[in-house]
Amino acid sequence: MLCEICSQEFEKTTCPQCKEDIFRFGAYCYLCGRELTVELPASEEPADDDDFSRRVLCSDGNCIGVINEKGICKVCGKPYTPQSD
């Protein structure tokens, strides 16, 4: 089955509850309502952005971005400036 918007093929999966082969249109089975789980490969390492303890937040008080490896905010583009107390 093709998407009407992007013309790409929908992924098929088997529902863990009703065991029916269905198209993955969203996070839930459209036959029984059970949440469809996404299994990640065991060898997949989390991305650097997933390690919240290592994130450095933007020093601009109005920005919600994080600082990249070059010292620049990924959202606003401003360089990181440490706060002086």
Backbone as JSON Lines, residues from 0, in Angstrom:
{"i":0,"aa":"M","n":[0.85,-1.17,0.0],"ca":[0.0,0.0,0.0],"c":[0.9,1.24,0.0]}
{"i":1,"aa":"L","n":[0.57,2.21,-0.83],"ca":[1.36,3.43,-0.96],"c":[0.71,4.59,-0.22]}
{"i":2,"aa":"C","n":[1.55,5.45,0.35],"ca":[1.08,6.67,1.01],"c":[0.54,7.63,-0.05]}
{"i":3,"aa":"E","n":[-0.6,8.24,0.22],"ca":[-1.2,9.19,-0.73],"c":[-0.38,10.46,-0.86]}
{"i":4,"aa":"I","n":[0.39,10.81,0.17],"ca":[1.13,12.07,0.17],"c":[2.52,11.92,-0.45]}
{"i":5,"aa":"C","n":[3.29,10.91,0.03],"ca":[4.68,10.79,-0.42],"c":[4.92,9.64,-1.38]}
{"i":6,"aa":"S","n":[3.92,8.8,-1.63],"ca":[3.99,7.67,-2.55],"c":[5.0,6.61,-2.14]}
{"i":7,"aa":"Q","n":[5.37,6.55,-0.86],"ca":[6.27,5.51,-0.39],"c":[5.45,4.36,0.19]}
{"i":8,"aa":"E","n":[6.03,3.18,0.15],"ca":[5.37,1.98,0.64],"c":[5.29,2.01,2.17]}
{"i":9,"aa":"F","n":[4.12,1.66,2.73],"ca":[3.97,1.55,4.17],"c":[4.65,0.27,4.66]}
{"i":10,"aa":"E","n":[5.25,0.34,5.83],"ca":[5.88,-0.82,6.44],"c":[4.8,-1.78,6.94]}
{"i":11,"aa":"K","n":[5.03,-3.08,6.8],"ca":[4.12,-4.08,7.34],"c":[4.73,-4.66,8.61]}
{"i":12,"aa":"T","n":[3.87,-5.03,9.55],"ca":[4.32,-5.61,10.8],"c":[3.25,-6.58,11.3]}
{"i":13,"aa":"T","n":[3.59,-7.36,12.3],"ca":[2.63,-8.26,12.93],"c":[2.3,-7.7,14.31]}
{"i":14,"aa":"C","n":[1.04,-7.55,14.59],"ca":[0.6,-7.03,15.89],"c":[0.92,-8.05,16.98]}
{"i":15,"aa":"P","n":[1.53,-7.62,18.09],"ca":[1.85,-8.57,19.16],"c":[0.61,-9.09,19.9]}
{"i":16,"aa":"Q","n":[-0.51,-8.4,19.81],"ca":[-1.73,-8.8,20.5],"c":[-2.61,-9.73,19.65]}
{"i":17,"aa":"C","n":[-3.05,-9.23,18.49],"ca":[-3.99,-10.01,17.67],"c":[-3.3,-10.88,16.62]}
{"i":18,"aa":"K","n":[-1.98,-10.74,16.49],"ca":[-1.16,-11.56,15.58],"c":[-1.52,-11.4,14.1]}
{"i":19,"aa":"E","n":[-2.2,-10.31,13.76],"ca":[-2.55,-10.05,12.36],"c":[-1.43,-9.28,11.67]}
{"i":20,"aa":"D","n":[-1.22,-9.55,10.38],"ca":[-0.27,-8.76,9.59],"c":[-0.98,-7.47,9.2]}
{"i":21,"aa":"I","n":[-0.39,-6.34,9.6],"ca":[-1.01,-5.04,9.37],"c":[0.01,-4.07,8.79]}
{"i":22,"aa":"F","n":[-0.48,-2.97,8.23],"ca":[0.39,-1.86,7.83],"c":[0.64,-1.0,9.05]}
{"i":23,"aa":"R","n":[1.87,-0.5,9.19],"ca":[2.21,0.37,10.32],"c":[1.86,1.81,9.94]}
{"i":24,"aa":"F","n":[0.63,2.22,10.28],"ca":[0.19,3.59,10.02],"c":[0.52,4.5,11.19]}
{"i":25,"aa":"G","n":[0.78,3.94,12.34],"ca":[1.05,4.74,13.53],"c":[1.59,3.86,14.63]}
{"i":26,"aa":"A","n":[1.43,4.31,15.87],"ca":[1.98,3.62,17.03],"c":[1.08,2.52,17.56]}
{"i":27,"aa":"Y","n":[-0.15,2.4,17.02],"ca":[-1.11,1.43,17.54],"c":[-1.69,0.59,16.41]}
{"i":28,"aa":"C","n":[-2.07,-0.65,16.75],"ca":[-2.72,-1.54,15.8],"c":[-4.1,-0.99,15.48]}
{"i":29,"aa":"Y","n":[-4.45,-0.89,14.22],"ca":[-5.75,-0.36,13.84],"c":[-6.85,-1.41,13.94]}
{"i":30,"aa":"L","n":[-6.5,-2.67,14.26],"ca":[-7.51,-3.71,14.44],"c":[-7.91,-3.89,15.9]}
{"i":31,"aa":"C","n":[-6.9,-3.95,16.8],"ca":[-7.21,-4.22,18.2],"c":[-6.84,-3.07,19.15]}
{"i":32,"aa":"G","n":[-6.03,-2.11,18.7],"ca":[-5.67,-0.96,19.53],"c":[-4.42,-1.13,20.35]}
{"i":33,"aa":"R","n":[-3.75,-2.27,20.26],"ca":[-2.54,-2.53,21.03],"c":[-1.4,-1.66,20.5]}
{"i":34,"aa":"E","n":[-0.55,-1.17,21.43],"ca":[0.61,-0.36,21.04],"c":[1.61,-1.25,20.31]}
{"i":35,"aa":"L","n":[2.12,-0.76,19.19],"ca":[3.13,-1.48,18.41],"c":[4.5,-1.06,18.9]}
{"i":36,"aa":"T","n":[5.31,-2.0,19.27],"ca":[6.64,-1.69,19.78],"c":[7.64,-1.66,18.64]}
{"i":37,"aa":"V","n":[8.67,-0.85,18.82],"ca":[9.76,-0.76,17.85],"c":[10.99,-1.35,18.52]}
{"i":38,"aa":"E","n":[11.53,-2.41,17.94],"ca":[12.7,-3.05,18.51],"c":[13.95,-2.54,17.82]}
{"i":39,"aa":"L","n":[14.9,-2.04,18.63],"ca":[16.17,-1.56,18.11],"c":[17.19,-2.68,18.17]}
{"i":40,"aa":"P","n":[18.11,-2.72,17.22],"ca":[19.16,-3.74,17.28],"c":[19.99,-3.58,18.56]}
{"i":41,"aa":"A","n":[20.42,-4.69,19.14],"ca":[21.17,-4.65,20.4],"c":[22.51,-3.95,20.25]}
{"i":42,"aa":"S","n":[23.08,-3.97,19.06],"ca":[24.39,-3.37,18.84],"c":[24.34,-1.86,18.63]}
{"i":43,"aa":"E","n":[23.14,-1.3,18.55],"ca":[23.02,0.12,18.27],"c":[23.38,0.94,19.52]}
{"i":44,"aa":"E","n":[24.36,1.8,19.39],"ca":[24.79,2.66,20.48],"c":[23.94,3.92,20.52]}
{"i":45,"aa":"P","n":[23.65,4.47,21.7],"ca":[22.91,5.72,21.76],"c":[23.73,6.87,21.19]}
{"i":46,"aa":"A","n":[23.06,7.8,20.56],"ca":[23.74,8.96,19.99],"c":[24.24,9.86,21.11]}
{"i":47,"aa":"D","n":[25.19,10.74,20.8],"ca":[25.72,11.65,21.81],"c":[24.62,12.53,22.4]}
{"i":48,"aa":"D","n":[23.63,12.89,21.58],"ca":[22.54,13.73,22.06],"c":[21.65,13.0,23.06]}
{"i":49,"aa":"D","n":[21.73,11.67,23.11],"ca":[20.9,10.9,24.02],"c":[21.47,10.86,25.43]}
{"i":50,"aa":"D","n":[22.74,11.22,25.61],"ca":[23.37,11.2,26.93],"c":[23.16,12.56,27.58]}
{"i":51,"aa":"F","n":[22.08,12.69,28.36],"ca":[21.71,13.98,28.94],"c":[22.77,14.51,29.92]}
{"i":52,"aa":"S","n":[23.53,13.63,30.55],"ca":[24.52,14.08,31.53],"c":[25.68,14.82,30.87]}
{"i":53,"aa":"R","n":[25.87,14.64,29.57],"ca":[26.98,15.28,28.87],"c":[26.57,16.54,28.11]}
{"i":54,"aa":"R","n":[25.29,16.86,28.09],"ca":[24.82,18.03,27.35],"c":[25.21,19.32,28.06]}
{"i":55,"aa":"V","n":[25.57,20.3,27.26],"ca":[25.84,21.65,27.75],"c":[24.77,22.54,27.15]}
{"i":56,"aa":"L","n":[23.97,23.16,28.0],"ca":[22.88,24.01,27.52],"c":[23.41,25.35,27.04]}
{"i":57,"aa":"C","n":[22.68,25.96,26.13],"ca":[23.03,27.26,25.59],"c":[23.07,28.28,26.71]}
{"i":58,"aa":"S","n":[24.06,29.16,26.67],"ca":[24.21,30.17,27.73],"c":[23.25,31.34,27.56]}
{"i":59,"aa":"D","n":[22.58,31.44,26.41],"ca":[21.56,32.46,26.2],"c":[20.31,32.03,26.98]}
{"i":60,"aa":"G","n":[19.87,32.81,27.9],"ca":[18.74,32.45,28.76],"c":[17.42,32.27,28.04]}
{"i":61,"aa":"N","n":[17.31,32.72,26.8],"ca":[16.07,32.6,26.05],"c":[16.07,31.43,25.07]}
{"i":62,"aa":"C","n":[17.17,30.7,24.96],"ca":[17.31,29.62,23.99],"c":[17.21,28.27,24.69]}
{"i":63,"aa":"I","n":[16.67,27.28,23.97],"ca":[16.54,25.94,24.53],"c":[17.54,24.96,23.92]}
{"i":64,"aa":"G","n":[18.5,25.45,23.17],"ca":[19.44,24.59,22.46],"c":[20.54,24.04,23.34]}
{"i":65,"aa":"V","n":[21.35,23.15,22.74],"ca":[22.53,22.59,23.38],"c":[23.75,22.95,22.54]}
{"i":66,"aa":"I","n":[24.89,22.94,23.19],"ca":[26.15,23.33,22.55],"c":[26.75,22.13,21.84]}
{"i":67,"aa":"N","n":[27.18,22.33,20.59],"ca":[27.8,21.23,19.83],"c":[29.28,21.14,20.15]}
{"i":68,"aa":"E","n":[29.97,20.21,19.48],"ca":[31.39,19.98,19.76],"c":[32.28,21.17,19.39]}
{"i":69,"aa":"K","n":[31.77,22.11,18.59],"ca":[32.54,23.3,18.21],"c":[32.28,24.48,19.15]}
{"i":70,"aa":"G","n":[31.44,24.3,20.17],"ca":[31.15,25.37,21.11],"c":[30.05,26.32,20.65]}
{"i":71,"aa":"I","n":[29.25,25.89,19.67],"ca":[28.19,26.73,19.11],"c":[26.84,26.08,19.41]}
{"i":72,"aa":"C","n":[25.84,26.9,19.73],"ca":[24.5,26.4,20.01],"c":[23.89,25.84,18.72]}
{"i":73,"aa":"K","n":[23.26,24.65,18.82],"ca":[22.66,24.01,17.65],"c":[21.37,24.7,17.21]}
{"i":74,"aa":"V","n":[20.77,25.53,18.09],"ca":[19.5,26.18,17.75],"c":[19.72,27.62,17.3]}
{"i":75,"aa":"C","n":[20.37,28.43,18.15],"ca":[20.49,29.86,17.83],"c":[21.81,30.23,17.16]}
{"i":76,"aa":"G","n":[22.82,29.35,17.22],"ca":[24.09,29.62,16.56],"c":[25.06,30.48,17.34]}
{"i":77,"aa":"K","n":[24.7,30.86,18.57],"ca":[25.59,31.7,19.36],"c":[26.67,30.86,20.02]}
{"i":78,"aa":"P","n":[27.87,31.43,20.19],"ca":[28.93,30.68,20.89],"c":[28.62,30.59,22.38]}
{"i":79,"aa":"Y","n":[29.09,29.51,23.0],"ca":[28.88,29.29,24.43],"c":[29.78,30.24,25.24]}
{"i":80,"aa":"T","n":[29.19,30.91,26.19],"ca":[29.95,31.75,27.12],"c":[29.61,31.32,28.54]}
{"i":81,"aa":"P","n":[30.6,30.8,29.27],"ca":[30.34,30.35,30.64],"c":[29.85,31.51,31.52]}
{"i":82,"aa":"Q","n":[28.95,31.18,32.45],"ca":[28.44,32.19,33.37],"c":[29.48,32.51,34.43]}
{"i":83,"aa":"S","n":[29.69,33.78,34.71],"ca":[30.61,34.18,35.77],"c":[29.79,34.58,36.99]}
{"i":84,"aa":"D","n":[30.16,34.03,38.16],"ca":[29.41,34.3,39.39],"c":[29.95,35.49,40.11]}
